[in-house]
Amino acid sequence: MQQIFNFIYKNSNRLLFLLLLGISLFLSIQSHSYHRSKIISSANFLSGGVYERINNVNEYLNLKTQNDALAQENAQLRSMLFHTKDTTAAPKLDSIKGIKPSDIIVSKVIHNSFSSQENYLTLNSGSLQGVKQDMGVINSLGIVGIIDNTSKNYSTVISILNNKSRINAKLKKSNHFGSLTWNGKSTGFVQLTDVPRLASIRKGDTIVTGGQSVIFPENINIGTIDRIKIDDQTHYYTIEVKLFNDMTNLGHVYIIKNENREEIINLEKKEEKDE
């Protein structure tokens, strides 16, 4: 212990300098958006490379599980082929309304956090692949999150399991909308709030993305209603939604480009100025 005190005493000036330098750099980054964006981009680049190498090891160890999943998927596809009227033609894949195949970037989750209040994912696609901030991320089962930051070859995603996430969603059987949030409790459930009491709802109804978003196309699956309660203060429904996705086990995902997004945002800004 005495040696530690002696070291601190002998190097007190250097340690004080390093402390003040660290504080100044922190304050500079926090107060300048340009510096902050550069730091985030560099962090994405470094952490992305580490996550990708870790993910490669995990993929090798999980080959048996992945092979089992592929075998089940092949069996389902064969079943679809056998039940089509013309067995010589492969069934058409379902398309996302309003989104062309060229507007979809296939990517892979190389890091996934789901145990904190603000969870993020890291993907192995970045600006070089056309990924931009605020693009929607989905997979074959439903929504995953929204692109937050990008570097050249990697990007981070705000997971739907993030208490800062706000996504427009609706009842599939009607046009009653609400706001999709997460209360930070269970990885299998999110909450749909601000749904008016006029809406006819029941357990098991499907929840999908709404049409009021410039991030996600309409009618992308989210989950089903598990529990319903009425907020005593707002007198609106608060709905517990059971996710179709297992957010703790994500592989390949699809990043959705919306070519009309900038045009819509600029038009809405113009309307706000006119008012």
C-alpha positions as CSV (number, residue, x, y, z in Angstrom):
1,M,0.0,0.0,0.0
2,Q,2.9,2.3,0.9
3,Q,4.4,1.8,-2.6
4,I,1.1,2.9,-4.2
5,F,1.1,6.1,-2.2
6,N,4.7,6.7,-3.1
7,F,3.9,6.2,-6.8
8,I,1.0,8.6,-6.7
9,Y,3.1,11.2,-4.8
10,K,6.0,11.0,-7.2
11,N,3.7,11.2,-10.3
12,S,1.0,13.5,-8.9
13,N,1.7,16.2,-11.6
14,R,1.4,13.7,-14.5
15,L,-1.7,12.1,-13.0
16,L,-3.3,15.5,-12.5
17,F,-2.5,16.4,-16.1
18,L,-4.0,13.2,-17.5
19,L,-7.1,13.7,-15.4
20,L,-7.6,17.3,-16.6
21,L,-6.9,16.2,-20.2
22,G,-9.5,13.5,-19.9
23,I,-12.1,15.9,-18.5
24,S,-11.4,18.5,-21.2
25,L,-11.7,15.9,-24.0
26,F,-15.0,14.6,-22.5
27,L,-16.5,18.1,-22.3
28,S,-15.3,19.0,-25.8
29,I,-16.9,15.8,-27.3
30,Q,-20.2,16.4,-25.3
31,S,-20.5,20.0,-26.5
32,H,-19.7,19.6,-30.2
33,S,-21.9,17.3,-32.3
34,Y,-19.2,17.0,-35.0
35,H,-16.6,15.6,-32.5
36,R,-19.2,13.4,-30.9
37,S,-20.2,11.9,-34.3
38,K,-16.6,11.2,-35.2
39,I,-16.0,9.5,-31.9
40,I,-19.1,7.3,-32.3
41,S,-18.1,6.4,-35.9
42,S,-14.6,5.4,-34.8
43,A,-16.0,3.4,-31.9
44,N,-18.4,1.6,-34.3
45,F,-15.5,0.7,-36.5
46,L,-13.3,-0.7,-33.7
47,S,-16.1,-2.5,-31.8
48,G,-17.6,-3.8,-35.0
49,G,-14.4,-5.6,-35.9
50,V,-14.2,-7.2,-32.5
51,Y,-17.8,-8.2,-32.5
52,E,-17.5,-9.7,-35.9
53,R,-14.7,-12.0,-34.8
54,I,-16.5,-13.0,-31.7
55,N,-19.6,-13.7,-33.8
56,N,-17.6,-15.9,-36.2
57,V,-16.5,-18.1,-33.3
58,N,-20.1,-18.3,-32.0
59,E,-21.4,-19.2,-35.4
60,Y,-19.0,-22.0,-35.7
61,L,-20.0,-23.3,-32.3
62,N,-23.7,-23.0,-33.2
63,L,-23.5,-24.7,-36.6
64,K,-25.6,-27.7,-35.4
65,T,-28.5,-25.4,-34.2
66,Q,-28.3,-23.5,-37.5
67,N,-28.4,-26.7,-39.6
68,D,-31.4,-27.9,-37.6
69,A,-33.2,-24.6,-38.3
70,L,-32.3,-24.8,-42.0
71,A,-33.6,-28.3,-42.2
72,Q,-36.9,-27.2,-40.7
73,E,-37.1,-24.3,-43.1
74,N,-36.4,-26.6,-46.1
75,A,-39.1,-28.9,-44.9
76,Q,-41.6,-26.0,-44.8
77,L,-40.6,-24.8,-48.3
78,R,-41.0,-28.3,-49.7
79,S,-44.4,-28.6,-48.1
80,M,-45.4,-25.3,-49.8
81,L,-44.2,-26.6,-53.1
82,F,-46.1,-29.9,-52.8
83,H,-49.3,-28.0,-52.0
84,T,-49.2,-25.6,-55.0
85,K,-51.4,-26.2,-58.0
86,D,-48.4,-26.1,-60.4
87,T,-45.6,-28.0,-58.7
88,T,-43.2,-27.0,-61.5
89,A,-43.2,-23.4,-60.4
90,A,-41.7,-22.2,-57.1
91,P,-44.1,-20.2,-54.9
92,K,-43.7,-16.4,-55.0
93,L,-42.1,-14.9,-52.0
94,D,-44.2,-12.4,-50.0
95,S,-43.1,-8.8,-50.8
96,I,-43.2,-5.7,-48.6
97,K,-45.8,-3.3,-50.0
98,G,-44.1,-0.3,-51.5
99,I,-40.6,-1.6,-51.1
100,K,-38.6,-3.0,-54.1
101,P,-36.1,-5.8,-53.6
102,S,-33.3,-3.3,-54.5
103,D,-34.4,-1.2,-51.4
104,I,-33.5,-4.0,-49.0
105,I,-30.0,-4.5,-47.6
106,V,-29.3,-8.0,-46.2
107,S,-27.1,-7.8,-43.1
108,K,-26.1,-9.9,-40.1
109,V,-26.3,-9.2,-36.3
110,I,-22.8,-9.5,-34.9
111,H,-23.6,-8.2,-31.4
112,N,-26.9,-8.1,-29.5
113,S,-27.5,-6.6,-26.1
114,F,-30.9,-7.3,-24.4
115,S,-30.2,-7.2,-20.6
116,S,-30.1,-3.4,-20.0
117,Q,-32.7,-0.6,-20.3
118,E,-31.1,0.8,-23.5
119,N,-30.2,-2.1,-25.8
120,Y,-28.4,-1.9,-29.1
121,L,-27.4,-4.3,-31.9
122,T,-24.3,-4.1,-34.2
123,L,-24.6,-5.1,-37.8
124,N,-21.9,-6.0,-40.3
125,S,-23.1,-3.4,-42.9
126,G,-22.3,0.3,-43.0
127,S,-22.3,3.4,-45.2
128,L,-20.4,1.6,-47.9
129,Q,-23.3,-0.8,-48.3
130,G,-25.8,2.1,-48.3
131,V,-26.9,2.0,-44.7
132,K,-28.0,5.3,-43.3
133,Q,-29.3,6.6,-40.0
134,D,-33.0,6.1,-39.3
135,M,-33.5,3.1,-41.6
136,G,-35.8,0.4,-40.4
137,V,-34.4,-3.1,-39.5
138,I,-36.6,-6.2,-39.7
139,N,-36.3,-9.9,-40.2
140,S,-38.6,-12.7,-41.4
141,L,-40.6,-12.6,-38.2
142,G,-41.1,-8.8,-37.6
143,I,-39.4,-5.6,-36.7
144,V,-36.0,-5.5,-34.9
145,G,-35.1,-1.8,-34.5
146,I,-33.9,1.4,-36.2
147,I,-30.4,2.3,-37.5
148,D,-28.7,4.7,-35.0
149,N,-25.1,5.3,-36.2
150,T,-22.9,4.0,-39.0
151,S,-19.2,3.6,-39.9
152,K,-17.9,2.4,-43.3
153,N,-18.7,-1.3,-42.7
154,Y,-20.7,-1.5,-39.5
155,S,-23.8,0.1,-38.0
156,T,-25.6,0.2,-34.6
157,V,-29.3,-0.3,-34.2
158,I,-31.6,1.0,-31.5
159,S,-33.4,-2.3,-30.5
160,I,-37.1,-2.3,-29.9
161,L,-36.0,-3.5,-26.5
162,N,-34.8,0.1,-25.7
163,N,-36.8,2.3,-23.4
164,K,-36.1,5.3,-25.7
165,S,-37.6,3.5,-28.7
166,R,-40.9,4.9,-30.0
167,I,-42.5,3.2,-33.1
168,N,-45.9,3.9,-34.7
169,A,-48.0,0.7,-34.6
170,K,-51.6,-0.3,-35.1
171,L,-54.1,-3.1,-34.8
172,K,-54.0,-5.2,-37.9
173,K,-57.7,-5.5,-38.1
174,S,-58.4,-1.8,-37.9
175,N,-56.7,1.6,-38.2
176,H,-56.5,2.3,-34.5
177,F,-52.9,3.5,-33.8
178,G,-50.7,3.7,-30.8
179,S,-47.1,4.1,-29.8
180,L,-44.9,1.1,-29.3
181,T,-42.5,1.3,-26.3
182,W,-40.7,-1.0,-24.0
183,N,-40.9,-0.9,-20.2
184,G,-37.6,-2.7,-19.7
185,K,-39.0,-5.8,-18.0
186,S,-39.3,-8.7,-20.4
187,T,-37.4,-9.4,-23.6
188,G,-40.5,-11.1,-25.0
189,F,-42.9,-8.3,-24.6
190,V,-43.4,-4.6,-25.6
191,Q,-46.2,-2.2,-24.8
192,L,-48.6,-0.4,-27.2
193,T,-49.9,2.7,-25.5
194,D,-52.4,5.5,-26.4
195,V,-54.8,3.2,-28.1
196,P,-58.3,4.8,-27.9
197,R,-61.0,2.9,-25.9
198,L,-63.2,3.0,-29.0
199,A,-61.0,0.3,-30.5
200,S,-62.4,-3.2,-30.5
201,I,-59.6,-5.4,-29.2
202,R,-59.1,-8.8,-27.7
203,K,-56.3,-11.1,-26.7
204,G,-54.6,-12.7,-29.7
205,D,-55.2,-9.8,-32.1
206,T,-52.1,-9.0,-34.3
207,I,-50.2,-5.8,-33.9
208,V,-48.3,-4.4,-37.0
209,T,-46.5,-1.3,-38.0
210,G,-48.7,1.7,-38.8
211,G,-48.8,3.9,-41.9
212,Q,-47.7,7.1,-40.1
213,S,-44.0,6.3,-40.1
214,V,-41.3,7.2,-42.6
215,I,-39.1,4.4,-41.2
216,F,-41.1,1.2,-41.5
217,P,-43.6,0.3,-44.2
218,E,-47.1,-0.4,-43.1
219,N,-48.2,-3.9,-41.9
220,I,-44.9,-5.3,-40.8
221,N,-45.5,-7.9,-38.1
222,I,-44.7,-7.1,-34.5
223,G,-46.6,-9.5,-32.2
224,T,-50.0,-10.4,-30.7
225,I,-52.0,-8.9,-27.8
226,D,-51.3,-10.8,-24.6
227,R,-52.9,-8.5,-21.9
228,I,-55.1,-5.4,-22.0
229,K,-55.5,-2.7,-19.3
230,I,-56.9,0.8,-19.2
231,D,-54.6,3.7,-18.1
232,D,-56.4,5.4,-15.1
233,Q,-54.9,8.8,-16.0
234,T,-55.4,8.9,-19.8
235,H,-58.3,6.4,-20.1
236,Y,-56.5,4.9,-23.1
237,Y,-55.6,1.2,-23.5
238,T,-52.2,0.0,-22.6
239,I,-51.6,-3.3,-24.4
240,E,-49.0,-5.9,-23.6
241,V,-47.7,-7.2,-26.9
242,K,-46.0,-10.6,-27.2
243,L,-43.3,-10.3,-29.8
244,F,-43.1,-12.7,-32.8
245,N,-39.4,-12.3,-32.7
246,D,-37.1,-13.8,-30.1
247,M,-34.9,-10.7,-29.6
248,T,-32.3,-12.7,-27.7
249,N,-31.6,-14.9,-30.8
250,L,-31.1,-12.8,-34.0
251,G,-29.2,-13.7,-37.1
252,H,-29.7,-12.2,-40.5
253,V,-31.8,-9.1,-40.8
254,Y,-33.1,-6.8,-43.6
255,I,-32.4,-3.0,-43.6
256,I,-35.1,-1.1,-45.4
257,K,-34.4,1.9,-47.6
258,N,-37.1,4.5,-47.9
259,E,-36.4,6.6,-51.0
260,N,-39.3,8.9,-50.3
261,R,-38.3,9.6,-46.7
262,E,-36.5,12.9,-47.3
263,E,-39.2,14.1,-49.6
264,I,-41.9,13.4,-47.0
265,I,-39.9,15.0,-44.2
266,N,-39.1,18.2,-46.2
267,L,-42.8,18.5,-47.2
268,E,-44.0,18.2,-43.6
269,K,-41.4,20.8,-42.5
270,K,-42.7,23.1,-45.2
271,E,-46.2,22.7,-43.9
272,E,-45.1,23.4,-40.3
273,K,-43.5,26.7,-41.5
274,D,-46.6,27.7,-43.4
275,E,-48.6,27.3,-40.3
